[in-house]
Amino acid sequence: MGSGLFYKRARSRSAIVADSFAGGARRMAQKLSVHRRYCLELPGFLKQPLSLAQCRAKIRAGVEGRNANFLALIKHGISFYPQSPYSRLFRFAGCEFGDLEKLVHRDGVEETLQRLSSAGVYITIEEYKGLRPVQRGTLCFDVKPEEFDNPSISPALELASGGTRGRGITTLLCWGFLGDEAAAEGVVLDALGFYGSPWALWHDIVKRFLTLTKGAQPVLKWFFPVSTSRNRMAAYYAVLTGRLLGHPLPWPEATGPPQTRNVADWLAQKKQEARRTVLNTSPSNAIRVSRAAQEHGIDISGMHILTGGEPLTVAREREIRASGLTVSTQYAAMETGYIGLGCGSSGADDVHLLRSKLAIIQVARSVGSAKVSVDGLRVTTLLPTTPKIFINMENGDYGRLQSRSCGCQLDAFGLTEHLSHIRSFEKLTTEGMTFFAADLGRIIEEVLPRKFGGCPLHYQAIEEEDENGAGRLTLLASPALGVVNDELLTKTIYEELKKGGKNSQRMANAWKAAGTVQVKREEPKPTRGGKVFPFQVR
């Protein structure tokens, strides 16, 4: 009996190893196939740039065909794949395709999604990342991010998240999706008055470079982050291919925060040439450019910054505009691409939801031990070119969703839904309390600079454990601030915390009693791409 049990266990282990090996081989074969398609098909993609008329037609078609696109994606991307997580959720909810079709035609996409959400057809951010199983009543199963991949596309570009707070997530993009992204860019740039203006990039996002080129936007300069080699080979190949096709594309130029003045000088040169230029970068880098211009007397007024990757808060917008720059923002995710784009008419922290490709509903959800409720965003993809099929996928953000006209050109396309005050509901849990990133961002980006000097890039909160395993909040304050009273810094944080209501008062008292907030005179820690977030968790 003992030897038989051992034999079964040995076979089980062998099966696990074999499955792991087979899975690795499949992933490698897929990666090679994607790279091969990128190399062979990129010339054809770049050879036929989109006109503004084509961009407009794509957006109109997406808005007008939302119902049909949604049903087609369900039918071809889910119904034919019983292994899809959504197939199981639809069966659990007792919803068949015919029922769904009737609901959509009668009530529209958003109302249908609300009904599906109430019936259990949704995925939380924790479930998507594999941090907890999907559980709806007696139904319980685990999912992986790759199970949401669109089986109908032929991917040609691979994007990967860093995985700093968990396993990295891979997203596979097809050429059709990049064309859809280029169309959205073209329509929004026209609304901003920058269609056809010269561009500079300060990031390593090859996708953005490709979509601008596809949309016939002249990219004159590419400042490539020094700290990362990610996407470097794909970037060089894209430039080489474009040049062979007659596009005067720039080679990536290694540029880190110490070289910020080079960026400001280049923008000043474009101003002297009377060429109003767009710089696409993160809010953190935009602040660096603005401050470099002010410190060195460089005139870059009238140049435009298009930001992404971090929230463009009121404080950050103010810092960027201090040098005479104008600014707008974009809201995107790796798995969905653009979610919303700013038009400049409604303020920096406001975007038009791209209803041509997505639907969003809001569902109240409780977060953390303090049981704070936020209106979380649940995203549904609509176009057949989408990298991943999402139905009521919680993306980890909350914000303000409202339908209104702002008077810009995008209203004419039916893009009248606005998202604003978009923040992550990721949290700090030091001392067993929950403290939202948005509140912490307000203190770090507005209160501390106003009271102690400097700008938002001079402060950063880091949640970490001390040598005894106890949680603490370390406030990094840049040495460039000069002499600052550390005790007054911590006192200010506690006082500002208390302004959020009873839960915040309870948190502040607990943190103060435990001496949770510590101050270190160090430079805030940027990401590989140079972004400085208000807080980090270690």
N, C-alpha and C positions, 0 to 999 in steps of 0.2 A: 504493500500500500504506500509505504514511504517513497519508494523509488518511482512509483507511478505519479505521485503528486509532484515530485521533483521534475519529472519529465514534462508534465503539463506546464509547470511554471517556466521551465527552460524554453518550451515552445512559445509561451506567451511573450517572454522577453525577446526571443528571436523575431517574433512577429512585429513587435514594437520597433525594433531596430530596422527591420525590413521596410516597414511603413515609413519610418523617418527618412531612410535612404531614398525610397521611391519619391517621397514628397520633395526632398532636396533636389533630386534629379529633374522632377517636373518643373520646379521653380527655376532651375538653371536653364532648362530648355526654353521656358517661356521668356526669360530674360534675353537669351540669345536671339530668339525670334523677334522680340521688340526692337533690339538694337539693329538687327539686320533690316527690319522694315524702315526704321528711322534713316539709316544710311541710304537705302535704295530709293525711298519715296520722298525724301525731303526736297529734292530738286523740283519734282512735280508740284509739290505743295506751294513752294515759293514762286514758281514760274507764273502763276495766275493770281495776282493780288486782287483783292476785292475793291470795287468802287464804292463810293458813298451810297449810290442808289442801291447797290446790292446789299450793303449793310442795313439800310432802312427796310428793304424788302424782307430780309431775314427776321428782323425784330417784329415787324407787323405780322408776318406769318406765324411766328411763335405765339404772339398774344391772341390772335384770332383762332388759332387751332389748339388752345389749351386743353379743352375737353377731349378732343380726338387724340391728341398726343399722350395724355395721361392714360386713357384706356388702352391705346396701342402698346405703351410701355408695360402695363400690367399684363396684357395678353401675351406679348412676345417675350418679355423679360422675366415673367414670374410664372404665369399659368403653365407654360411648357416645361418648367423646371421644378418638380416637386421637392427637390432638395433645398430650394430657396427658403431662407428663414421666413419670408413673408407668406409662402405657400402654407406653412404650418400655422401662422397666425390667422390667415384668412379662414382656414378650416376650423380653427378653434372658435372664431367669431361666427361661424356658420354663414359666411358671405361667399356666394358664388359670383362668377363673372357677370352673369345676367343681372343679378341684384345690383352689382356695382354700376353697371351700364345705366340702369334705370335711375339710380341715385344721381349720377353725374349729369345726365340729361335734364333731370328735374330740378336739382338744387345747385349744380355747379361743383367745381373742384374743391373749393375750401370747405363748403358745408359738408360735402362727402367725407373729407378728411377728418373733420370734427367728429362725425358719426363713427368713423373707423377707429379713431383714437379712443373714444368712449368704450368701444367694443374690444379694446385690447390690441389693436393693430398699430403698434408703434415700437420703437426701439430707443432705449435710453442711452446716454453717452457711456455709462458704465457697462451696459450690456454690449455695446458695439466694440468697446476696447477689451472685452473679455475679462473685466474685473468682477463680474457677477453673471450668473446664468439668466436667461430670459425665463421669467416665471409669470404665467397668467393662469390663475386657478390651479388646476391639476396638470396643466401643460408646463413642462420645464425642459429646457435644452440650452446648450452652449452655442455661441456663434463666434466666428472669426471675421475680421474686416474683409478678407478676400471673398467671403461668401456673398458679399453684396456687389461684387464686380459685375458689370454689364456683360452678359454672355454674347451679346449680338454685335459687339464692336471688334475691330482688328486693331489692337493698340500699337502705337509707333513711338511713344515717349513714356518713360517711367519716372514718376516722382516718388520720393520717399521722405517721410517725416523723420526727424532726428531720433525719436524714441527716448528722449531724455527722462520722461516720466512714465515709461512703460515701453512695451514692444513697439518698434517703429512700424508705421503703416505705409504700404505701397499703393500707389494709385496709377493706373494705366490709362493713358489718353490716346484717342484716335485723332486723325487729321480733321475729321468732320467737327469734332468738339473744338479744336483750335480755331477752325473757321467761324464757328458760332461765337467764340470769345472775341475774335477780331471784329465781328459785326457789332457786338455790344460796345466795344471800345470806340469804333468809328462813330456810332450814333451819339454817344456821350461826349466825345471830343468835339463833335459838331455843335452840340448844345453849349459846351464850354467856350466855344470860339477858338479852339486850338486844332481843328482838323487841318492836317498838312503842315503844322508847325514842327520845327526841329525838336528832337528828343535827346535826352541823356538818361542813362540808367545807372543807378548805384545799388546794385544787388546782383545775385548770381542766378536769377530766375530765367532760365532759358525759354520757358513757356512764354513769358511776357515779350521777350525779344522776338520770338517767332510770330506771335499774334500781331505785334506792331508792324513787322515787315509784311505779313500777309495783308494787313489793312492799309498798305501803301503809306505808312507814316515814316518819315525820314529819321532814323536813329543815327546820330552823329558821333556819340560818345558812349562808351560802356565802361564805367568805373566798376571793377570787379573786386569784391571783398578779398583782402589779403589772407584772412584767417580761414578760408575754406577752399578746398579743392573740388567740392561737390559741383557736378555739372560742368566742370571745366572743359573736358574733352567734347561734350555735346555742344558747348558754346563755340569752341574753335571750329568744329565741323560746320555749324550753322553759318558762321561768318564766311568761311571758305566757300561753302556752297553758294551762298548769296552773291559773293564777289564774282564767282565764275558765271553767274547768271546776269551779271551786270549791275547788281545793287552795290552802291559804295558803302558797305557796312564796316563799322569800326572793330578793330581787334580789342578784346578785353584788356583793360589796363589795371594792374594791381593797385588798389587804393583802399587804405584803411583809415580809421579816425585820425591818425597823425597827418595824413595827407589831405585833410578836409579843405585847407586853403586852396589846393589845386582845383577842387571842384568849384569853389567860389570864384576863383580867377577865371575859370573857363566860362561860367555863366556871365561874368562881367564882360568878357570878350564878345559873347553873343549879343549882349546889350549894346555894346559899341557898334556892332554890325547892324543894329536895328532889327534884330531877329528875336522876337519873343519866344523863349524856349521853355520846354517842359522838362523838369527833372523828376523822375520817378524813383522814389526811395522810401525808407521808413521814416516815421516822425522823428525818431532819435537822430538819424543822420541829417534830416532837414533842420533840426535845431542846431546841430553842429555847424552846418553851412551858414545859417543865419547869424550865429554868434561870431564865426570867423570873419564874415563880411563886416560886422560892426566893429570888431576889435582891430581890423586892419584897414578900415576905411574903404572897403571895396563896394562899389555901387552895383547891386544886383536887383534893384527895385524894378518891379514889373514882371520879373521872371516868375514862372508858376511851378509850384511843387504839387505833384500828385502822390499822395502817401498811401501806404497799405502795410499790413502785417502787424500793426499795433493800433489801438484806439487813438483817434485824433481828438484828444480832450480839449476843452476850452483853454486850459493852461498851455498846452503844447501849441495850439493854434496861435495863441498870443505871442509866444516866443518866436515862432516862424515868421509871423507877419511883422515883427519888430524891425526887420531889415528891409521892409518894403516888398517882400515876396507876397504873392497870392497863393492860396492853397485850397485844395479839395481832396476828397478821400475816396477810397474804394473799400468794399467789404467783400472778402473772398475766403474760400477754404480750399485746401488742397484737393479734397474729394469732389467738390462741386464747381470749382472755378468761381467766377464772379457771382455774388449773391446780390449785391447792390452797388451802384455807382453814384457818386455825388455830382450834382449839376452846378454847384456854386451859388444857387439862388436861395437855398434854405439853411445855410450855415454849414460849417465844416463837419460837424458830427451828425450828418444826416445824409442818407442815400436813398435813391429810387430803387425799390425792389424790382429785380429783373423778372417780371411776371411772364416774360416770353420763354423762360427756361425753368422757373421754379415756382413752387407755391409754399407759403409759410403760414402755419397757424400758431397760436400761443396757448400754452397750457400751464396753469399754475402748478408749481412743484415746490416741495419743501426741501430745503438744503441744510444739511449739517445739524449739529446737536442743538443749536438755538432755535430750530424749527422756523427759520425765516422762509417766507414764501416769495418766489419771483415768477414772473411770466416768462417761462422758458420758450425758446423758439424750436419748433419742429419743422424740419425741411423735407419737402418732397420734390424730387427731380421729375421733369416732364419730357425732355427731348430724347430722341432715340440715340443720340451721340453721347449721352451722359456716361462718365467713367464708372460710376456706381449707381445702382438703383436704390433710391431711398424713398420710403413711404413713412412719413411722420418720424423722421430720424431726428432725435434730439442732438443738437450740435454743441451743447455746453454753454450757450450764450443766452442772454435775455436782453430785452430792449423795449422800445416803444414802437408799436406798429399802428399806423393810422393811414386812412385814405384821404387824400386832399390834393388839391391843385396848387402848385407853386408858381405857375406862370411860365415855366421854361419850355423848351421845345419837346421835352420828353413826354409832356402831358398829351400831346397829339398822338403818341403811340399807345396810349392807354397805360403808361407806367406811372400811375398816380398813387400807388401804395408807397409809403415812406417808412423806413426804419431809422430810428435815431437812438442816441444814448445806448449804443450796443456795448455790452460788457460781458465778460465771462463770469459765471457763477462758481468758478473755482474758488477755493477758500483756504484760509489759514485756520488751523485747528489747534493752535497752541493753547495749553492749559485746558484742553477739552472744550474750548469755545469756538464758535464760528465767526469769522470776520471776513466780509466780502472784499474782493479785490477792488471793486469800484470805490468803496469807502476809503480804503487804504490809498488808492490812487489819488483821490481828492486831497488827502492830507499831504501826501508826498509831493504832488505836482502843483498844488495851489497854496496850501497853508504854510508849509515849511519855507519855500522860496520867498514868500511874501514877508515872513517874519524874520528869517535868518539870512536872506540873500541867496544869490545863485539862481539856477534854473532847475527844471524838473530832472535834468540829467545828473545833477549833483547829489541826489538822494535815492536810496533804494532800501527796501525792507527785505530781509532774507529770513525765512523760517527754517530753523535747523535744530538739531539736538545737541545738548551739551555732553560733557564726558559721562554724566550720570544717566543719560537717556531722557532727560527732561526737555520739553519743548521750550524754545526761546525765540524771540524776535529780535534780530540784529539789524539795527539801522546803520547803513553805510552812509557816511557823510564825507564828501570829497574834501581832501586837504586844501583844495583851491578856495574853499570858503573862508579860510583864515581862522581867527579865534572865534570859537562858538562854544557856548556853555552847554555841555552834554546833559547836565541835569535839567536844564530848561527845555532842551529838545525832547527828552522823554516825557516831561511834564506836559508839554504841548500836545503830544500824541494822545496821552490819557485824557486830557481835557476835550480834545476833538472827538475822541471815541464816544464820550458820554453824550454827545449831541444827537446820536442816532436813535434815542429812545431807551426803553427799559432794558432790553436785551444788551444794547451797547453799553449802558451804564454798568450792568452786571459784569460784562466782559472787562471793561476798563478797571473796575475795582479788583477783580480777580488777578488781572495781569499786574496791576500796581502792587498788590500784596505779595505776589510771587517774584517781583523784580524781573518780569519777563522781558521787557524791552531793554536792550543793551546798545550802546553806541560805539561804533568803530570808525576811526578816521581813515577810511580807505575809499578809493575810487569805486563807484558802482560797477558791477560786473556785466559787460555786454554779452550778447549771444554771438555765435560765429558770424552772423551777418551784421553785427554792430548795433543791434537793437538793445535799448536799455529799458526793461520793463520795470514798473514801479515796485514789483515784488517778485521774488523767486522762492521756490521751495527746494530745499536740499534733502 
